[in-house]
């Protein structure tokens, strides 16, 4: 439909992230399955900044409503979905690992500490195209790296760290050394403070 292509074109212009009518369809299908922003990002399988922009444009056109933390299709949005033949996503992912192929059970102690630490992280800013993934996703990455044999006793370097991977990695105690390269001074200072407080020895 033309409106989907228009929204995609505008979203691409605003974010510099490639977008298509299908991208907008996937976001709408995700909204039909969940009202939670992070779940919508997960289900749509589109880049976070693009999903956020598409949602903003859908809201601007009266197709989506923001009610507290909920994201909902309006009557007009539901009508558009019906006309475009958009159906809710059906997930067949493993309920334990949520389709990631790894679980973080063995990293639970580090994960619990990370949950408290990440609450105080600097807010994301658009200047550096920041958009944090969930703590679960961060630790799923840690688990996957460990699963591939890339952590234990290894020296690990993180290029760009708005997801605080360096802290998550260091909290596990698995790598021999964790170094980050990060352009954003607020994040560098935050990671240094956490490293000192928790004796993580992260080189930022």
C-alpha positions as CSV (number, residue, x, y, z in Angstrom):
1,X,0.0,0.0,0.0
2,X,1.1,3.5,-0.8
3,X,0.9,4.8,2.8
4,X,3.3,2.0,4.0
5,X,5.8,3.0,1.3
6,X,5.4,6.7,2.3
7,X,6.1,6.0,6.0
8,X,9.1,3.8,5.1
9,X,10.5,6.5,2.9
10,X,10.1,9.2,5.6
11,X,11.5,6.9,8.3
12,X,14.6,6.1,6.1
13,X,15.1,9.8,5.5
14,X,14.9,10.6,9.2
15,X,17.2,7.7,10.4
16,X,19.4,7.0,7.5
17,X,18.5,3.3,8.0
18,X,17.2,1.5,4.9
19,X,13.4,1.0,5.1
20,X,10.7,-0.6,3.0
21,X,7.0,-1.0,3.0
22,X,7.6,-4.4,4.4
23,X,9.5,-2.9,7.3
24,X,6.3,-0.9,8.3
25,X,4.2,-4.0,7.8
26,X,6.4,-5.9,10.2
27,X,6.2,-3.2,12.9
28,X,2.4,-3.2,12.5
29,X,2.2,-7.0,12.8
30,X,4.4,-6.8,15.9
31,X,2.0,-4.2,17.5
32,X,-0.8,-6.6,16.8
33,X,1.0,-9.2,18.8
34,X,2.4,-7.0,21.7
35,X,2.0,-3.6,23.1
36,X,5.5,-3.6,24.6
37,X,8.1,-1.6,22.8
38,X,11.0,-4.0,23.2
39,X,8.8,-6.9,22.2
40,X,7.7,-5.0,19.1
41,X,11.4,-4.4,18.2
42,X,12.1,-8.1,18.8
43,X,9.2,-9.4,16.8
44,X,9.6,-7.0,13.9
45,X,13.3,-7.9,13.5
46,X,14.1,-4.4,12.3
47,X,16.8,-2.0,13.7
48,X,15.8,-0.3,16.9
49,X,16.1,3.3,15.6
50,X,14.0,2.5,12.6
51,X,11.3,0.8,14.7
52,X,11.2,3.9,17.0
53,X,10.8,6.2,14.0
54,X,8.2,4.1,12.3
55,X,6.2,4.1,15.5
56,X,6.5,7.9,15.8
57,X,5.3,8.3,12.2
58,X,2.4,5.8,12.7
59,X,1.4,7.8,15.8
60,X,1.6,11.1,13.8
61,X,-0.9,9.7,11.3
62,X,-3.3,8.5,14.0
63,X,-2.6,4.9,13.3
64,X,-0.9,4.1,16.6
65,X,-1.6,5.4,20.1
66,X,0.8,5.7,23.0
67,X,-0.9,5.0,26.3
68,X,1.5,5.0,29.2
69,X,4.0,2.3,28.3
70,X,1.7,0.6,25.9
71,X,1.7,1.0,22.1
72,X,-1.6,0.2,20.5
73,X,-3.2,0.3,17.1
74,X,-6.0,2.8,16.8
75,X,-9.2,2.0,15.0
76,X,-7.7,3.6,11.9
77,X,-4.6,1.5,12.4
78,X,-6.6,-1.7,12.7
79,X,-8.5,-0.8,9.5
80,X,-5.2,-0.2,7.7
81,X,-3.9,-3.6,8.8
82,X,-7.0,-5.3,7.6
83,X,-7.0,-3.6,4.2
84,X,-3.2,-4.4,3.8
85,X,-3.8,-8.0,4.9
86,X,-1.4,-7.7,7.8
87,X,-1.7,-10.5,10.4
88,X,-0.3,-10.6,13.9
89,X,3.1,-12.4,14.3
90,X,2.9,-16.0,15.3
91,X,6.0,-16.9,17.4
92,X,7.4,-20.5,17.4
93,X,10.5,-19.6,19.4
94,X,11.7,-21.7,22.3
95,X,10.0,-20.2,25.4
96,X,13.1,-20.8,27.5
97,X,15.8,-19.3,25.3
98,X,13.3,-17.1,23.3
99,X,14.9,-18.2,20.0
100,X,18.4,-17.1,21.0
101,X,19.7,-20.7,21.2
102,X,21.4,-19.9,24.6
103,X,20.2,-19.5,28.2
104,X,21.9,-17.4,30.9
105,X,21.2,-19.6,33.9
106,X,24.9,-20.2,34.6
107,X,25.5,-16.4,34.5
108,X,22.6,-15.5,36.9
109,X,24.8,-14.0,39.6
110,X,26.5,-11.6,37.2
111,X,23.2,-10.9,35.5
112,X,21.5,-9.8,38.8
113,X,24.3,-7.4,39.5
114,X,24.1,-6.0,35.9
115,X,20.4,-5.4,36.3
116,X,21.1,-2.9,39.1
117,X,24.1,-1.3,37.4
118,X,22.4,-0.7,34.1
119,X,19.5,1.3,35.7
120,X,22.0,4.2,36.3
121,X,23.5,4.2,32.8
122,X,23.4,7.6,30.9
123,X,20.2,7.9,28.8
124,X,20.5,7.1,25.0
125,X,21.1,10.1,22.7
126,X,20.4,10.2,19.0
127,X,23.7,11.9,18.1
128,X,25.5,8.6,18.4
129,X,22.6,6.5,17.1
130,X,22.3,4.9,20.6
131,X,19.5,2.5,21.5
132,X,20.1,0.0,24.3
133,X,19.1,-3.6,24.0
134,X,17.5,-5.3,27.0
135,X,19.8,-6.7,29.8
136,X,18.6,-10.2,28.7
137,X,19.9,-9.6,25.2
138,X,23.2,-8.3,26.5
139,X,23.7,-11.4,28.6
140,X,22.5,-13.7,25.7
141,X,25.4,-12.2,23.7
142,X,27.8,-13.0,26.6
143,X,26.4,-16.6,26.7
144,X,26.8,-17.0,23.0
145,X,30.4,-15.8,23.0
146,X,31.2,-18.2,25.9
147,X,29.4,-20.9,24.0
148,X,31.8,-20.3,21.1
149,X,34.8,-20.5,23.3
150,X,35.6,-16.8,22.9
151,X,35.7,-15.6,26.5
152,X,37.4,-17.8,29.1
153,X,40.9,-16.6,29.7
154,X,40.7,-14.4,26.6
155,X,41.5,-10.7,26.1
156,X,38.2,-9.1,24.8
157,X,37.8,-5.7,23.1
158,X,34.4,-4.1,22.7
159,X,34.0,-1.5,19.9
160,X,31.2,0.9,21.0
161,X,29.5,0.0,24.2
162,X,26.1,1.6,24.7
163,X,24.8,-1.8,25.7
164,X,27.4,-2.1,28.5
165,X,28.8,-5.3,27.2
166,X,32.2,-4.6,28.8
167,X,30.5,-4.5,32.3
168,X,28.5,-7.6,31.6
169,X,31.6,-9.5,30.4
170,X,33.7,-8.3,33.3
171,X,31.0,-9.2,35.9
172,X,31.2,-12.9,34.8
173,X,34.9,-13.0,35.5
174,X,35.4,-15.1,32.4
175,X,37.7,-12.9,30.2
176,X,41.3,-12.3,31.3
177,X,40.9,-8.7,30.3
178,X,38.1,-6.4,28.9
179,X,38.9,-3.2,26.9
180,X,36.4,-0.9,25.3
181,X,36.7,1.8,22.6
182,X,33.9,4.2,23.0
183,X,33.5,7.8,21.5
184,X,30.9,8.9,24.0
185,X,32.4,10.5,27.1
186,X,29.4,9.9,29.4
187,X,29.6,6.2,28.8
188,X,33.3,6.0,29.2
189,X,33.1,7.8,32.6
190,X,30.1,5.6,33.7
191,X,32.0,2.4,32.8
192,X,35.1,3.6,34.6
193,X,33.1,4.4,37.7
194,X,31.4,1.0,37.7
195,X,34.7,-0.7,37.0
196,X,36.3,0.9,40.0
197,X,33.3,0.3,42.3
198,X,33.1,-3.4,41.4
199,X,36.8,-3.9,40.9
200,X,36.3,-5.1,37.3
201,X,39.6,-3.7,35.9
202,X,37.9,-2.6,32.6
203,X,40.2,-0.6,30.4
204,X,38.1,2.2,28.9
